[in-house]
């Protein structure tokens, strides 16, 4: 059964900052979805944010009705689709929060039910399943602007979980493509529990840039290992993914390419997306690779069947992949279609968005696949999560998605009557709200 879940703003927050929900985002405010995660028991967690920036407002403005602000919000939903609780924290440098902030923030439910919130570079925060408190924070403290560097306690920039509980991680390194900051460069797997008192060693499997520049001993991380030694300086997996597909990017030679979030296709097989350099004038037609990498670090193949122009993920920057490791399926959604592969990398289904039935998919972003095989999509403007049951046999995917899209329209109408949103902005009053 498909569900539709609203990404709601706490009423207390809307009232505190006197947010004008009717105002267009060109006024300097907005709501943005980041990620969705599902627990084995069927509960859903959604991570999204709201911010406002008005030029000319002083950084020390005290009136919350005028001041600029930024918040991240996590909402927990029951299997029936009811909001159970929300948690929020401020994102400003002045905010007193236990959550380690960063870019490209993602969610993951760990095998013990703890919620992990990760962000680049290598920051991971563990939160109780009920969202009431932060368990612990692994904060890299890497290269904070205008601050003297003090080594922190890093973990990963993103985490995924395999059926047996292994942690598939992406890790940022300093000096990637000679940039003077940290960018995602390593994919690895950790065997062992991530808890408040211990973190497992991440065994590096694949790299993007084989020779990041200007590293020193301070850039070596003991909890990320390759061939028995910490990753850093000259030690990382070789050949890098970009070296293995070097002849496929004749324009930029994979220089300034980037890694997407890796997803587990099985306990011992992972999909690692690599995207070529993006250009200001448009990047459609740029090469990309959805590499299949095993737990020995070998690139065994790729997800085939996409044309780099007709199926380009660069249109709209649709870089997410999702995988169902319990059934061995991988999924990708972009402006041109929803794609599904089997474990061998063969494209089994493409739902073309040129047709009327699947054109609504162009308004959604794919976030994750639940342990039950459901796809979780977020509507980019209506701030709703669509939960799509995916059949065990991919031959039934088209019918399942079409039915879910029809159900979305009906459920959205019901939610509008219940919630009375303003310009597709939903507000909630009666859900417990925790400040982290």
C-alpha positions in Angstrom: 0.0 0.0 0.0 1.4 3.4 -1.0 1.5 6.3 1.5 2.0 10.1 1.3 3.7 11.8 4.2 4.0 15.6 4.7 7.3 17.3 5.5 5.8 19.6 8.0 7.2 22.7 9.8 6.6 23.0 13.5 4.1 25.7 14.2 6.2 27.1 17.0 9.0 27.7 14.5 6.8 29.4 12.0 5.3 31.7 14.7 8.7 32.5 16.2 10.2 33.7 13.0 6.9 34.9 11.5 7.6 33.0 8.4 5.4 34.2 5.5 4.3 30.9 4.0 2.8 32.7 1.0 6.1 34.4 0.0 8.0 33.0 -3.0 11.4 31.6 -2.4 12.9 34.5 -4.3 12.3 36.5 -1.1 15.3 34.6 0.4 13.6 31.8 2.3 12.8 28.2 1.5 12.1 24.6 2.5 14.4 21.8 1.2 14.3 18.0 1.6 17.6 16.2 2.1 17.0 12.5 2.7 14.7 9.8 3.8 15.5 6.6 5.7 13.4 3.6 6.7 13.8 1.3 9.7 13.3 -2.5 9.5 10.0 -2.1 11.4 8.6 0.0 8.6 8.9 3.4 10.3 10.2 6.3 8.2 12.5 9.2 9.0 12.7 12.3 6.8 15.4 15.0 7.0 14.6 18.4 5.6 15.4 22.1 6.4 14.0 25.6 6.4 16.1 28.7 6.2 15.8 32.5 5.6 18.4 34.9 4.5 17.7 38.6 3.9 20.5 40.8 2.7 21.1 43.8 4.9 20.1 42.0 8.1 22.9 42.1 10.7 24.4 38.9 11.9 23.7 39.9 15.5 20.0 40.8 14.9 18.1 39.6 18.0 14.5 39.9 16.8 13.6 36.4 15.5 10.9 37.9 13.2 13.7 39.7 11.3 16.8 37.7 11.8 18.2 35.2 9.3 18.0 31.6 10.4 18.5 28.0 9.4 17.2 24.8 10.8 17.4 21.1 10.0 14.3 19.0 11.0 13.9 15.2 11.3 10.4 13.8 11.5 9.6 10.2 12.4 6.5 8.5 10.9 4.8 5.3 12.0 4.1 2.4 9.6 0.6 3.8 9.3 2.0 7.2 8.1 1.3 9.2 11.2 3.9 11.7 12.5 5.2 10.4 15.8 7.9 13.0 16.7 10.2 15.7 15.3 13.6 17.0 16.2 15.3 20.1 15.1 18.6 22.0 15.4 19.9 25.3 14.3 22.6 25.4 11.6 24.3 28.7 12.4 27.8 28.9 13.8 26.4 30.4 17.0 23.9 27.6 17.6 24.4 25.3 20.6 23.7 21.9 19.1 25.1 18.5 19.6 24.7 17.6 15.9 27.8 17.8 13.7 26.8 19.9 10.8 28.2 19.7 7.2 27.3 19.4 3.6 25.3 16.7 1.7 23.6 15.5 4.9 22.1 12.0 4.9 20.2 9.6 7.1 20.7 5.9 7.9 19.1 3.6 10.4 21.8 1.4 12.0 21.2 -2.3 12.8 20.4 -1.5 16.4 17.8 1.0 15.5 19.9 4.1 16.2 19.5 6.9 13.6 22.8 8.1 12.1 22.9 11.6 10.6 26.1 12.0 8.4 27.5 15.0 6.6 30.6 15.9 4.7 33.4 15.9 5.8 33.2 12.7 7.8 30.8 13.9 10.5 28.3 11.4 12.0 25.8 12.0 14.7 23.9 9.2 16.5 20.4 9.9 17.6 18.0 7.8 19.6 15.2 6.2 17.5 12.5 8.3 19.2 14.5 11.5 18.3 14.7 12.7 21.9 18.4 13.0 22.3 21.8 12.8 20.7 23.7 9.6 21.7 27.1 10.8 20.5 28.8 12.9 17.9 31.8 12.0 15.6 32.9 15.4 14.5 35.9 15.6 12.2 36.4 19.3 12.9 38.3 19.4 9.6 39.4 22.7 8.2 36.8 25.0 9.9 37.2 28.4 8.3 39.0 31.1 10.3 39.8 28.6 13.1 43.1 26.9 14.1 42.9 23.2 13.1 42.4 20.8 15.9 42.0 17.1 15.0 38.5 15.8 15.8 36.9 12.4 16.0 35.8 11.6 12.4 33.8 8.8 11.0 32.0 9.0 7.6 30.3 11.4 5.2 27.5 8.9 4.4 26.5 5.4 5.6 24.4 2.6 4.1 23.6 -0.8 5.7 23.8 -4.2 4.1 21.4 -7.1 5.0 23.9 -8.6 7.5 24.6 -5.2 9.1 27.8 -4.1 7.4 28.2 -0.4 7.0 28.9 0.9 3.5 30.6 4.3 3.9 31.9 7.2 1.9 34.8 9.2 3.3 36.2 12.6 2.4 39.8 13.4 1.9 41.8 16.6 1.7 43.3 17.8 -1.6 41.0 15.9 -4.0 41.6 17.3 -7.6 44.0 19.7 -5.9 41.2 21.6 -4.1 42.2 23.0 -0.7 39.3 21.4 1.1 37.8 18.0 1.8 35.8 16.1 -0.9 34.4 12.6 -1.0 37.1 10.3 -2.3 36.9 6.9 -0.6 34.3 4.1 -0.5 34.7 1.5 2.2 32.9 -1.1 4.3 33.0 -1.5 8.1 32.3 -4.7 9.9 31.3 -4.0 13.5 28.9 -1.8 15.4 29.0 2.0 15.4 28.1 3.0 19.0 28.6 5.8 21.4 31.7 4.2 22.7 33.4 2.7 19.7 33.6 2.9 15.9 34.6 0.1 13.5 37.5 0.4 11.1 36.4 1.3 7.6 38.2 -0.9 5.0 38.7 1.2 1.9 37.6 -0.5 -1.3 37.6 2.2 -4.0 38.9 5.7 -4.6 38.1 8.5 -7.0 41.2 10.7 -7.2 44.3 8.3 -6.9 46.6 11.1 -5.8 45.1 13.9 -3.7 47.5 16.8 -3.4 49.2 18.5 -0.5 48.4 15.9 2.2 50.4 15.7 5.4 50.5 13.4 8.4 47.5 15.4 9.9 45.3 14.1 7.0 45.8 10.4 7.8 42.8 8.8 9.5 43.5 5.7 11.6 39.9 4.4 11.4 40.1 4.2 7.6 42.5 1.4 6.4 43.8 0.0 3.2 46.1 -3.0 3.1 46.6 -2.8 6.8 47.7 0.8 7.0 45.7 4.1 7.5 44.4 5.8 4.4 46.2 9.0 3.5 49.3 10.3 1.7 50.1 7.7 -0.9 48.0 4.9 0.6 44.5 4.3 -0.9 43.0 1.8 -3.4 44.6 1.7 -6.8 43.8 1.7 -9.6 41.2 4.3 -8.8 37.8 4.1 -10.4 38.7 7.0 -12.7 41.8 5.2 -13.8 39.8 2.1 -14.8 37.4 4.1 -17.0 40.0 6.8 -18.1 39.2 6.6 -21.8 35.4 7.3 -21.3 35.9 11.0 -20.4 37.7 12.7 -23.3 36.7 16.2 -22.4 37.9 16.5 -18.8 39.6 13.2 -18.2 37.6 12.7 -15.1 39.4 15.7 -13.5 37.0 17.4 -11.0 34.6 14.4 -11.2 32.7 13.5 -8.1 31.5 10.4 -6.2 27.8 10.0 -5.6 26.5 8.1 -2.5 27.4 4.4 -2.7 24.5 1.9 -2.1 24.6 -1.8 -1.2 23.3 -4.2 -3.8 24.2 -7.2 -1.6 26.4 -7.9 1.4 29.4 -8.1 -0.8 28.4 -6.0 -3.8 28.0 -2.2 -4.0 27.0 0.4 -6.6 29.4 3.3 -6.7 28.4 6.2 -8.9 31.0 8.4 -10.5 30.0 11.6 -12.4 32.2 13.7 -14.6 32.9 17.4 -14.2 29.9 19.7 -14.3 29.9 22.8 -16.4 28.2 26.1 -15.9 26.8 26.1 -19.4 25.2 22.7 -19.1 26.5 19.2 -18.5 24.0 17.0 -20.3 26.0 14.3 -22.2 28.8 14.2 -19.7 29.9 10.7 -18.9 28.9 8.9 -15.7 29.5 5.3 -14.4 27.5 3.3 -12.0 30.3 0.9 -11.0 29.7 -2.5 -9.4 32.4 -3.0 -6.8 32.7 -6.1 -4.7 34.0 -6.3 -1.1 37.5 -7.1 -2.3 37.6 -3.7 -4.1 37.3 -5.1 -7.6 35.2 -3.3 -10.2 33.2 -6.3 -11.5 31.0 -4.4 -13.9 28.5 -1.6 -14.0 24.8 -0.8 -14.3 24.3 -0.8 -18.1 21.7 0.4 -20.5 21.7 4.2 -20.0 22.7 6.6 -22.8 24.8 9.5 -21.6 22.7 12.0 -23.5 19.2 10.6 -23.7 19.2 9.4 -20.1 21.5 12.0 -18.6 21.4 12.4 -14.8 23.1 15.8 -15.2 19.7 17.3 -16.3 18.4 18.6 -13.0 21.4 17.1 -11.2 19.6 13.9 -10.3 22.5 12.0 -8.8 20.8 9.6 -6.4 20.7 5.9 -6.6 18.8 3.5 -4.4 19.2 -0.3 -4.0 17.3 -3.2 -2.6 20.0 -5.6 -1.4 17.4 -8.1 -0.1 16.1 -8.7 -3.7 19.2 -7.6 -5.6 17.7 -4.6 -7.4 19.1 -1.1 -8.1 17.1 2.0 -9.0 17.7 5.5 -10.4 15.3 8.3 -11.1 16.0 11.3 -13.3 14.1 13.7 -15.6 14.0 11.1 -18.3 12.8 8.0 -16.5 12.9 5.6 -13.6 15.5 2.8 -14.2 15.7 -0.6 -12.5 18.6 -3.1 -12.8 19.1 -6.6 -11.5 22.2 -7.7 -9.5 24.2 -8.5 -12.7 23.8 -4.9 -13.9 21.3 -5.6 -16.6 18.7 -2.8 -17.1 15.4 -4.6 -16.6 12.9 -1.7 -16.6 12.8 1.9 -17.8 9.7 3.9 -17.1 9.9 6.7 -19.6 8.7 10.1 -18.4 7.8 11.2 -21.9 4.7 9.2 -21.6 1.6 10.6 -19.7 1.5 7.8 -17.2 5.0 8.5 -15.7 5.5 12.2 -16.5 4.7 13.1 -12.9 7.9 11.4 -11.9 9.8 14.4 -13.2 8.7 16.3 -10.0 10.1 13.7 -7.6 13.5 12.9 -6.2 14.4 9.3 -5.4 15.9 8.9 -1.8 16.0 5.3 -0.7 14.6 1.8 -0.8 13.2 0.3 2.3 14.0 -3.3 3.6 10.5 -4.2 2.4 11.4 -3.1 -1.2 9.5 0.2 -1.2 10.8 3.2 -3.1 10.7 6.5 -1.2 10.3 9.6 -3.4 10.1 13.2 -2.4 8.0 15.7 -4.4 10.3 18.7 -5.1 7.7 21.4 -4.7 4.8 20.0 -2.7 7.0 18.7 0.2 5.5 15.3 0.4 7.1 11.9 0.6 5.6 9.1 -1.6 6.1 5.6 -0.5 5.9 3.2 -3.5 5.6 -0.6 -3.0 7.9 -2.3 -5.4 7.0 -5.9 -6.5 9.4 -8.8 -6.0 9.4 -9.2 -9.8 10.5 -6.1 -11.7 8.0 -6.9 -14.4 5.3 -5.5 -12.2 7.2 -2.2 -11.4 5.3 -0.1 -14.0 1.9 -1.1 -12.7 3.0 -0.5 -9.1 4.4 3.0 -9.8 1.4 4.0 -11.9 -0.9 2.9 -9.1 1.2 4.8 -6.5 1.1 8.0 -8.6 -2.7 7.8 -8.8 -2.9 7.1 -5.1 -0.6 10.1 -4.5 -3.1 12.4 -6.1 -6.0 11.1 -4.0 -4.0 11.1 -0.8 -2.7 14.6 -1.4 -6.3 15.8 -1.7 -7.2 14.2 1.6 -4.1 15.8 3.3 -5.0 19.2 2.0 -8.4 19.0 3.7 -6.8 17.8 6.9 -3.8 20.1 7.1 -4.8 23.2 5.0 -1.3 23.9 3.7 -0.3 27.3 2.5 1.5 27.1 -0.9 2.3 23.5 -0.2 3.9 24.3 3.1 2.6 22.0 5.9 2.6 22.9 9.6 2.1 20.6 12.6 1.0 21.4 16.1 0.5 18.3 18.1 3.7 16.3 17.5 6.4 16.1 20.2 9.3 18.4 19.2 12.8 17.8 20.5 15.7 20.3 20.2 19.0 18.6 19.7 
